[in-house]
Amino acid sequence: MERFSTAVRVAAQRTQASATRSEKAPTPRCLAFAPSLFAAIAFIAILAVATLTGCNDYGNTFQNPTGAPINFISPSDVVAGGPDFTLTVTSSRGGFVAKTVVQWNGKTIPSMYVNAGTMTATVAAALIAKPGSAFVNTLSPHSGTGTNGLSNTLTFVIDPPGSPVPTISSISPNSAAAGSASFTLTVNGGSFLQTSDPSGGSQVRWNLGSTQSTLPIVSISSAQITATVDTTLLVNASAQPVTAIVTVFNPPSPSSGGGTGGGGGTSANGLPFTITPAGSSMAKPRAVAEETPAVSTEGRYVAYAAEQDGHSQIFVRDTCEGAPGGCQSRTTLVSAAVDGTAGNDDSKSPSMSSDGRYIAFSSAATNLAVGAPSGRQIYLRDTCFGASAARSCAPSTQLISSDSEGSLVGTESILPSVSASGRFIAFLAVTPSHDVATKSAPHAPQVQAKSSAATTNSGFRQVFVRDTCLGASNCTPKTTRISLQPGDTTAGDAKPAGPALSGSSHHIAIPGANAATVFTHSVPVDDKVFLAITAQPQ
């Protein structure tokens, strides 16, 4: 525009000069002025055209493409956020030469000549970081008037990131009798999509025989879904159990331009749900007699032992007491393996953290944790109750009756007591014989062995506290022995009582001891009942 303005001024000056001269000449003024004015206007028009047809971003004048036409690019779309990739550009008419380059939104990218009809180029990850579209063309060497070496452009689509494929690790409950009442099924796993997601959210699918049903969703977080199983889905007309398979499906994410980056899909595995014949004992777990239940501080959650399928299992009931509106009461299996199946042996003595999230219990099952020793052990189950939906939480079970010094070798662990936060668990370890107990705790003070038959669970007891480091940073899990000697006496009854840990974990009440001196910092409370003060309060 600056050149255009300058040209206009120069032309105007020349016109004015011509007009001045014409006043001195005998030629009529109009005849002398007209040719000069015509020449000025023509000059200005030519200059304007030259200015407006200046160089574009490619270094060429704006005009129709004169390079090799392109009619195909591969791929034509990718998902945003992907890595570098190779783009292939094809011209059915040919025309590419060794110095032809590929351009992305008008900028040349690393290119390679393959043949007259094919070019390849490397598209950097930075160019496809965000969803949208880009324009692809080629530029070939050119010379002469009216040529620019440019091809036509093709649109490349950058799709939004696709939905992830979900994973499932457990379901609860995992069995019911045919014709049972409708209930809430809890599915644990990962990469679940909430209903607010553009795809519509994850779907829980119930596959029974050749029939597939989608369960109504109650709630969804990234790691847990609750859905309603209607009584009409609990069908079994045979005399043997039948199995429904539970899967989770993530719909594809809506893609810009109809691309293929929607992702999603069905979980790689499905978990079995057993439907027993009507009236089967699996449908209604029977509470174990003389087992003490555990209740959360607010009374919403209750953990208890009950018999199911021939074994005592630990369950927790969400009563919805004091819960927000929309809560549905449900019962969840606690003594469960990683895949959601019930423990393969008896589980007893539940103890619950104040909020109901963590439940400690003893169990002889061998399928609750990888590498668990034989015999009764103490486990801690994270139910994820009350966990923030913004943080991923999947129910898990960890072995508690373990220590690095070998003090628990040859013992069976029973009667756990968990602190309010769930971080600390006190429990009783019963040693088969006094000799084994002494060998298993070489760091303990040497005491005179008492004569006793080396019978299984003869009653030599030790009290331990496990620090799981839950909620703590820079912490290493460890097990501390509270009793000063391997065992204080043989059991005089068949129902030993375990320790009781205070909510803060600073104190432990322990029954059945002969003297207060067998515990560190202990205070007598009553006959054979002592309050032990932990050496390192937390």
DRENVO-503107 format. One record per residue (C-alpha): residue number from 1; residue in three letters; x, y, z. Coordinates in steps of 0.5 Angstrom, whole numbers. Example, Ala and Ser with C-alpha at 12.3 -4.5 7.8 and 13.67 -1.06 7.14 Angstrom:
<sites>
    nr   rest       X       Y       Z
     1    ALA      25      -9      16
     2    SER      27      -2      14
</sites>
This chain:
<sites>
    nr   rest       X       Y       Z
     1    MET       0       0       0
     2    GLU       6       5       1
     3    ARG       8       4      -6
     4    PHE       1       5      -8
     5    SER       1      11      -5
     6    THR       7      14      -7
     7    ALA       5      12     -14
     8    VAL      -1      16     -14
     9    ARG       3      22     -11
    10    VAL       8      22     -17
    11    ALA       2      21     -22
    12    ALA      -2      27     -19
    13    GLN       5      31     -19
    14    ARG       6      29     -27
    15    THR      -1      31     -28
    16    GLN      -1      37     -25
    17    ALA       5      39     -29
    18    SER       2      37     -36
    19    ALA      -4      41     -34
    20    THR       1      47     -33
    21    ARG       5      47     -39
    22    SER      -2      46     -43
    23    GLU      -4      53     -41
    24    LYS       2      56     -44
    25    ALA       1      52     -51
    26    PRO      -4      54     -56
    27    THR      -7      47     -56
    28    PRO     -14      47     -53
    29    ARG     -14      46     -45
    30    CYS     -18      40     -46
    31    LEU     -14      37     -51
    32    ALA      -8      38     -48
    33    PHE     -10      35     -41
    34    ALA     -14      29     -43
    35    PRO      -8      25     -46
    36    SER      -4      26     -39
    37    LEU     -10      25     -35
    38    PHE     -12      18     -39
    39    ALA      -4      16     -38
    40    ALA      -4      18     -31
    41    ILE     -10      13     -29
    42    ALA      -8       8     -33
    43    PHE      -1       8     -30
    44    ILE      -5       8     -23
    45    ALA      -9       2     -25
    46    ILE      -3      -2     -27
    47    LEU       1       0     -21
    48    ALA      -5      -2     -16
    49    VAL      -5      -9     -20
    50    ALA       2     -10     -19
    51    THR       1      -8     -12
    52    LEU      -5     -13     -10
    53    THR      -1     -19     -14
    54    GLY       5     -18      -9
    55    CYS       8     -24      -6
    56    ASN       4     -29      -2
    57    ASP       7     -33       4
    58    TYR      10     -38      -1
    59    GLY      14     -33      -4
    60    ASN       9     -34     -10
    61    THR       4     -29     -13
    62    PHE      -4     -31     -12
    63    GLN      -6     -35     -18
    64    ASN      -9     -42     -19
    65    PRO      -5     -48     -17
    66    THR       0     -50     -23
    67    GLY       4     -55     -19
    68    ALA       2     -63     -19
    69    PRO      -5     -64     -17
    70    ILE      -6     -68     -11
    71    ASN     -12     -73     -10
    72    PHE     -10     -77      -3
    73    ILE      -7     -77       3
    74    SER      -5     -82       8
    75    PRO      -7     -82      14
    76    SER     -12     -77      13
    77    ASP     -14     -76      20
    78    VAL     -10     -78      27
    79    VAL     -12     -77      34
    80    ALA      -9     -71      38
    81    GLY      -3     -72      42
    82    GLY       0     -78      38
    83    PRO       7     -79      36
    84    ASP      11     -77      30
    85    PHE       8     -80      24
    86    THR       9     -81      16
    87    LEU       5     -78      12
    88    THR       4     -80       5
    89    VAL       2     -75      -1
    90    THR      -1     -78      -8
    91    SER      -2     -75     -14
    92    SER      -5     -79     -20
    93    ARG      -3     -75     -25
    94    GLY       4     -75     -23
    95    GLY       9     -69     -23
    96    PHE      13     -69     -17
    97    VAL      20     -68     -18
    98    ALA      26     -69     -13
    99    LYS      26     -62     -10
   100    THR      18     -62      -9
   101    VAL      17     -61      -2
   102    VAL      10     -62       3
   103    GLN       7     -57       6
   104    TRP       3     -57      13
   105    ASN      -1     -50      13
   106    GLY       3     -47       9
   107    LYS      10     -49      12
   108    THR      15     -54       9
   109    ILE      16     -60      13
   110    PRO      21     -66      12
   111    SER      20     -69       6
   112    MET      22     -75       1
   113    TYR      21     -76      -6
   114    VAL      19     -83      -8
   115    ASN      17     -82     -15
   116    ALA      13     -78     -19
   117    GLY       7     -79     -16
   118    THR       9     -80      -9
   119    MET      12     -76      -3
   120    THR      12     -78       4
   121    ALA      13     -73      10
   122    THR      15     -73      17
   123    VAL       9     -70      21
   124    ALA      12     -68      28
   125    ALA       8     -69      34
   126    ALA       7     -62      36
   127    LEU       3     -61      30
   128    ILE      -2     -65      32
   129    ALA      -2     -64      40
   130    LYS      -9     -61      39
   131    PRO     -16     -63      36
   132    GLY     -18     -59      29
   133    SER     -16     -59      22
   134    ALA     -10     -58      18
   135    PHE      -8     -56      10
   136    VAL      -4     -60       6
   137    ASN      -1     -59      -1
   138    THR       6     -59      -4
   139    LEU      11     -54      -8
   140    SER      15     -56     -14
   141    PRO      20     -52     -17
   142    HIS      17     -47     -22
   143    SER      20     -41     -27
   144    GLY      16     -37     -32
   145    THR      10     -32     -32
   146    GLY       4     -35     -29
   147    THR       7     -41     -25
   148    ASN       8     -42     -18
   149    GLY       9     -50     -17
   150    LEU       3     -50     -12
   151    SER      -2     -56     -11
   152    ASN      -9     -56      -9
   153    THR     -10     -57      -2
   154    LEU     -13     -63       2
   155    THR     -16     -63       9
   156    PHE     -13     -67      15
   157    VAL     -17     -68      21
   158    ILE     -14     -68      28
   159    ASP     -19     -72      32
   160    PRO     -20     -71      40
   161    PRO     -17     -76      44
   162    GLY     -21     -83      44
   163    SER     -25     -86      50
   164    PRO     -20     -91      54
   165    VAL     -21     -98      54
   166    PRO     -24    -100      61
   167    THR     -21    -105      66
   168    ILE     -25    -109      71
   169    SER     -22    -112      77
   170    SER     -28    -115      82
   171    ILE     -35    -115      82
   172    SER     -39    -115      89
   173    PRO     -43    -119      90
   174    ASN     -42    -124      85
   175    SER     -47    -129      87
   176    ALA     -55    -129      88
   177    ALA     -61    -134      87
   178    ALA     -65    -134      82
   179    GLY     -71    -130      83
   180    SER     -68    -126      89
   181    ALA     -70    -118      90
   182    SER     -66    -113      85
   183    PHE     -60    -111      88
   184    THR     -54    -106      87
   185    LEU     -48    -109      84
   186    THR     -41    -106      85
   187    VAL     -36    -106      79
   188    ASN     -29    -104      81
   189    GLY     -23    -103      76
   190    GLY     -21     -97      72
   191    SER     -21     -92      66
   192    PHE     -29     -91      67
   193    LEU     -32     -85      64
   194    GLN     -38     -81      68
   195    THR     -44     -80      65
   196    SER     -42     -73      64
   197    ASP     -37     -75      59
   198    PRO     -39     -73      51
   199    SER     -39     -81      50
   200    GLY     -45     -82      55
   201    GLY     -41     -85      60
   202    SER     -39     -93      61
   203    GLN     -44     -98      61
   204    VAL     -44    -104      65
   205    ARG     -47    -110      61
   206    TRP     -50    -117      64
   207    ASN     -49    -123      59
   208    LEU     -53    -129      60
   209    GLY     -53    -134      55
   210    SER     -54    -131      48
   211    THR     -58    -125      52
   212    GLN     -54    -118      53
   213    SER     -57    -113      58
   214    THR     -55    -106      60
   215    LEU     -55    -105      67
   216    PRO     -58     -98      70
   217    ILE     -52     -94      73
   218    VAL     -53     -91      80
   219    SER     -46     -88      80
   220    ILE     -39     -88      77
   221    SER     -32     -86      79
   222    SER     -26     -87      75
   223    ALA     -25     -93      79
   224    GLN     -32     -96      81
   225    ILE     -39     -97      78
   226    THR     -45     -98      82
   227    ALA     -51    -101      78
   228    THR     -58    -104      79
   229    VAL     -59    -112      77
   230    ASP     -66    -113      76
   231    THR     -69    -119      79
   232    THR     -72    -121      72
   233    LEU     -64    -122      70
   234    LEU     -63    -127      76
   235    VAL     -66    -133      71
   236    ASN     -64    -140      73
   237    ALA     -69    -146      71
   238    SER     -64    -151      72
   239    ALA     -62    -155      78
   240    GLN     -55    -153      77
   241    PRO     -52    -146      78
   242    VAL     -51    -142      72
   243    THR     -46    -136      70
   244    ALA     -47    -129      68
   245    ILE     -41    -125      65
   246    VAL     -41    -118      67
   247    THR     -37    -113      63
   248    VAL     -36    -106      62
   249    PHE     -36    -102      55
   250    ASN     -34     -95      54
   251    PRO     -37     -92      48
   252    PRO     -33     -88      43
   253    SER     -31     -81      44
   254    PRO     -35     -76      38
   255    SER     -30     -75      33
   256    SER     -29     -68      29
   257    GLY     -30     -69      22
   258    GLY     -32     -76      23
   259    GLY     -25     -79      24
   260    THR     -23     -86      27
   261    GLY     -20     -83      33
   262    GLY     -26     -85      38
   263    GLY     -23     -91      42
   264    GLY     -27     -94      47
   265    GLY     -29    -101      47
   266    THR     -31    -107      52
   267    SER     -26    -109      58
   268    ALA     -21    -115      56
   269    ASN     -24    -119      61
   270    GLY     -31    -121      64
   271    LEU     -32    -123      71
   272    PRO     -37    -129      73
   273    PHE     -43    -128      77
   274    THR     -46    -134      79
   275    ILE     -54    -135      79
   276    THR     -56    -141      84
   277    PRO     -62    -145      83
   278    ALA     -68    -141      87
   279    GLY     -67    -143      95
   280    SER     -60    -144      94
   281    SER     -56    -142     101
   282    MET     -51    -138      97
   283    ALA     -57    -133      96
   284    LYS     -57    -131     104
   285    PRO     -51    -131     108
   286    ARG     -52    -134     115
   287    ALA     -49    -130     120
   288    VAL     -44    -134     124
   289    ALA     -46    -135     132
   290    GLU     -42    -131     137
   291    GLU     -38    -127     132
   292    THR     -38    -120     134
   293    PRO     -39    -115     129
   294    ALA     -36    -108     127
   295    VAL     -39    -102     126
   296    SER     -37     -95     123
   297    THR     -37     -89     128
   298    GLU     -43     -86     125
   299    GLY     -47     -92     124
   300    ARG     -47     -93     117
   301    TYR     -43     -99     115
   302    VAL     -43    -105     119
   303    ALA     -38    -111     118
   304    TYR     -40    -118     120
   305    ALA     -38    -126     119
   306    ALA     -43    -130     115
   307    GLU     -43    -137     112
   308    GLN     -43    -137     105
   309    ASP     -42    -143     100
   310    GLY     -39    -147     106
   311    HIS     -34    -142     109
   312    SER     -35    -136     114
   313    GLN     -34    -130     110
   314    ILE     -33    -123     112
   315    PHE     -38    -118     109
   316    VAL     -40    -110     110
   317    ARG     -47    -107     110
   318    ASP     -48    -100     108
   319    THR     -54     -99     111
   320    CYS     -54     -91     108
   321    GLU     -55     -89     115
   322    GLY     -54     -81     115
   323    ALA     -52     -82     108
   324    PRO     -54     -77     102
   325    GLY     -61     -78      98
   326    GLY     -60     -83      93
   327    CYS     -56     -88      97
   328    GLN     -58     -95      96
   329    SER     -57    -100     102
   330    ARG     -52    -106      99
   331    THR     -48    -112     102
   332    THR     -41    -112     100
   333    LEU     -36    -118     100
   334    VAL     -30    -116     104
   335    SER     -26    -123     104
   336    ALA     -25    -123      97
   337    ALA     -19    -125      92
   338    VAL     -17    -120      87
   339    ASP     -22    -123      82
   340    GLY     -28    -122      86
   341    THR     -28    -129      88
   342    ALA     -30    -131      96
   343    GLY     -24    -133     100
   344    ASN     -23    -141      99
   345    ASP     -23    -142     107
   346    ASP     -26    -139     113
   347    SER     -25    -131     115
   348    LYS     -27    -128     122
   349    SER     -26    -123     127
   350    PRO     -27    -116     123
   351    SER     -25    -110     126
   352    MET     -27    -103     122
   353    SER     -24     -96     122
   354    SER     -28     -90     124
   355    ASP     -30     -88     117
   356    GLY     -32     -96     115
   357    ARG     -27     -96     109
   358    TYR     -21    -100     112
   359    ILE     -23    -107     115
   360    ALA     -18    -112     118
   361    PHE     -20    -119     119
   362    SER     -17    -126     120
   363    SER     -17    -131     115
   364    ALA     -14    -138     113
   365    ALA     -16    -137     106
   366    THR     -10    -138     101
   367    ASN     -13    -133      95
   368    LEU     -13    -127      98
   369    ALA      -6    -124      97
   370    VAL       0    -126      93
   371    GLY       5    -130      97
   372    ALA       1    -130     103
   373    PRO       4    -136     108
   374    SER      -1    -142     110
   375    GLY      -5    -142     117
   376    ARG      -9    -136     119
   377    GLN      -7    -129     118
   378    ILE      -9    -122     118
   379    TYR     -11    -118     112
   380    LEU     -13    -111     111
   381    ARG     -19    -109     106
   382    ASP     -19    -102     103
   383    THR     -27    -102     101
   384    CYS     -26     -95      98
   385    PHE     -32     -93     102
   386    GLY     -32     -85     102
   387    ALA     -26     -85      98
   388    SER     -26     -78      93
   389    ALA     -29     -80      86
   390    ALA     -24     -75      84
   391    ARG     -18     -80      86
   392    SER     -18     -87      83
   393    CYS     -19     -92      88
   394    ALA     -20    -100      87
   395    PRO     -21    -104      93
   396    SER     -15    -108      95
   397    THR     -13    -113     100
   398    GLN      -6    -113     104
   399    LEU      -3    -118     108
   400    ILE      -2    -115     115
   401    SER       1    -121     119
   402    SER       8    -120     116
   403    ASP      15    -117     119
   404    SER      22    -117     116
   405    GLU      25    -120     123
   406    GLY      22    -127     123
   407    SER      18    -126     129
   408    LEU      12    -129     126
   409    VAL      15    -135     123
   410    GLY      11    -141     125
   411    THR       5    -137     128
   412    GLU      -2    -136     127
   413    SER      -5    -129     127
   414    ILE     -12    -128     130
   415    LEU     -17    -122     133
   416    PRO     -14    -116     130
   417    SER     -16    -109     132
   418    VAL     -15    -103     127
   419    SER     -14     -96     129
   420    ALA     -19     -90     127
   421    SER     -15     -88     121
   422    GLY     -14     -95     119
   423    ARG      -6     -94     119
   424    PHE      -5     -99     125
   425    ILE      -7    -106     127
   426    ALA      -6    -110     133
   427    PHE      -7    -117     133
   428    LEU      -5    -123     137
   429    ALA       0    -129     134
   430    VAL      -1    -136     137
   431    THR       5    -140     137
   432    PRO       4    -148     136
   433    SER      10    -149     142
   434    HIS      14    -145     146
   435    ASP      21    -147     143
   436    VAL      18    -145     136
   437    ALA      16    -138     139
   438    THR      23    -137     142
   439    LYS      27    -139     136
   440    SER      22    -135     132
   441    ALA      24    -128     136
   442    PRO      31    -129     137
   443    HIS      32    -121     139
   444    ALA      27    -122     145
   445    PRO      30    -123     152
   446    GLN      31    -130     154
   447    VAL      26    -133     159
   448    GLN      26    -139     163
   449    ALA      22    -144     158
   450    LYS      15    -147     161
   451    SER      14    -154     161
   452    SER       8    -155     156
   453    ALA       6    -160     151
   454    ALA       8    -158     144
   455    THR       1    -158     141
   456    THR      -2    -154     135
   457    ASN      -4    -147     138
   458    SER      -2    -149     145
   459    GLY      -3    -142     147
   460    PHE       4    -138     147
   461    ARG       2    -131     145
   462    GLN       5    -125     143
   463    VAL       2    -118     141
   464    PHE       4    -114     135
   465    VAL       2    -108     132
   466    ARG       3    -107     124
   467    ASP       4    -100     122
   468    THR       2    -100     114
   469    CYS       4     -93     113
   470    LEU      -3     -91     110
   471    GLY      -4     -83     109
   472    ALA       4     -82     111
   473    SER       9     -80     107
   474    ASN      17     -82     108
   475    CYS      14     -88     112
   476    THR      16     -96     111
   477    PRO      11    -101     114
   478    LYS      14    -105     120
   479    THR      11    -109     125
   480    THR      13    -108     132
   481    ARG      12    -113     138
   482    ILE       9    -111     144
   483    SER      10    -117     149
   484    LEU      17    -117     152
   485    GLN      17    -125     151
   486    PRO      15    -130     146
   487    GLY       9    -132     150
   488    ASP       6    -131     157
   489    THR       2    -138     158
   490    THR      -1    -143     155
   491    ALA      -9    -142     153
   492    GLY     -13    -144     159
   493    ASP     -20    -143     155
   494    ALA     -22    -145     147
   495    LYS     -24    -138     146
   496    PRO     -18    -133     147
   497    ALA     -19    -126     147
   498    GLY     -15    -121     143
   499    PRO     -12    -114     144
   500    ALA     -16    -108     143
   501    LEU     -13    -102     140
   502    SER     -15     -95     141
   503    GLY     -17     -90     136
   504    SER     -11     -86     136
   505    SER      -6     -92     136
   506    HIS      -3     -90     143
   507    HIS      -6     -95     147
   508    ILE      -7    -103     147
   509    ALA     -12    -106     152
   510    ILE     -10    -114     153
   511    PRO     -13    -119     157
   512    GLY     -11    -126     159
   513    ALA      -4    -124     162
   514    ASN      -1    -126     168
   515    ALA       3    -120     170
   516    ALA       4    -113     167
   517    THR      11    -114     166
   518    VAL      10    -118     160
   519    PHE       8    -111     156
   520    THR      12    -105     155
   521    HIS      10     -99     159
   522    SER       3    -103     161
   523    VAL      -2    -101     167
   524    PRO      -6    -106     170
   525    VAL     -13    -105     169
   526    ASP     -16    -111     173
   527    ASP     -15    -118     174
   528    LYS     -11    -121     168
   529    VAL     -13    -114     164
   530    PHE      -7    -109     162
   531    LEU      -7    -103     158
   532    ALA       0    -103     154
   533    ILE       2     -96     152
   534    THR       6     -97     145
   535    ALA      13     -95     145
   536    GLN      13     -90     140
   537    PRO       6     -87     140
   538    GLN       4     -85     133
</sites>
